[in-house]
Amino acid sequence: MIPIHELLNRIRWDERYGAADFTIGYYDRLEGEIIRVAVGEMLFDKDDRFDFQFIDESGVLHTVPLHRIKQVFKDGQLIWERTH
């Protein structure tokens, strides 16, 4: 299985591949469930390779470690999943 940071890099930097509609599902410990975020809404700090940020619909900034990403969807199809 491709490491998540490599898949995210391909989505972000490969124009052809990244043109699809990508969504990630990460495990939120407070909610106790998988939360989906469109890759286009994810913010990446060029100096931090271990997490991403996004602003939710309430305007709250969330920082999510990459190890919490459990699923990646391309055009609605599950293409990557971490089960542990």
C-alpha positions in Angstrom: 0.0 0.0 0.0 1.3 3.5 -0.9 2.0 5.6 2.2 -0.6 8.4 2.7 1.9 11.2 2.3 3.0 9.9 -1.1 -0.7 9.6 -2.2 -1.4 13.1 -1.0 1.6 14.5 -2.9 0.5 12.8 -6.1 -3.0 14.2 -5.7 -1.6 17.7 -5.1 1.2 17.8 -7.7 0.2 15.5 -10.5 -2.2 17.7 -12.5 -3.8 14.9 -14.4 -4.3 12.6 -11.5 -5.3 15.4 -9.1 -8.0 16.7 -11.5 -10.4 14.1 -10.0 -12.7 14.8 -7.0 -10.7 13.6 -4.0 -12.0 13.3 -0.4 -10.2 11.9 2.6 -11.8 10.3 5.7 -10.0 10.8 9.0 -10.8 9.5 12.4 -12.0 12.2 14.8 -11.3 11.2 18.4 -13.8 13.6 19.8 -16.6 12.6 17.5 -15.6 8.9 17.5 -16.2 8.6 13.8 -14.8 9.1 10.4 -15.1 12.7 9.1 -14.7 13.4 5.4 -12.9 16.5 4.0 -12.4 17.4 0.4 -8.7 17.5 -0.5 -9.3 21.0 -2.0 -10.2 22.2 1.5 -7.0 20.8 3.1 -4.2 23.2 4.0 -0.6 22.0 4.1 2.3 23.8 5.8 5.4 23.3 3.6 7.5 22.8 6.7 5.3 20.2 8.3 5.0 16.8 6.7 3.0 15.2 9.5 -0.4 16.9 9.5 -2.9 19.0 7.5 -5.4 21.7 8.5 -8.8 22.6 7.4 -11.5 25.1 8.4 -14.9 23.5 9.1 -18.3 25.0 8.3 -18.3 26.9 11.6 -15.0 28.6 10.9 -13.0 26.5 13.3 -9.5 25.5 12.3 -8.6 21.8 12.8 -5.2 20.3 12.7 -5.2 16.6 11.8 -2.2 14.3 11.9 -1.7 12.3 8.7 -1.8 9.0 10.7 -5.5 9.7 11.4 -6.4 9.5 7.7 -8.2 6.2 7.3 -9.7 6.5 3.8 -9.2 8.2 0.4 -12.0 8.5 -2.2 -11.5 9.4 -5.8 -14.7 10.4 -7.6 -16.7 8.7 -4.8 -14.8 5.4 -5.1 -12.7 4.2 -2.2 -9.1 3.9 -3.5 -7.1 3.7 -0.3 -7.9 2.5 3.2 -6.0 2.0 6.5 -7.7 -0.5 8.7 -5.6 -0.1 11.9 
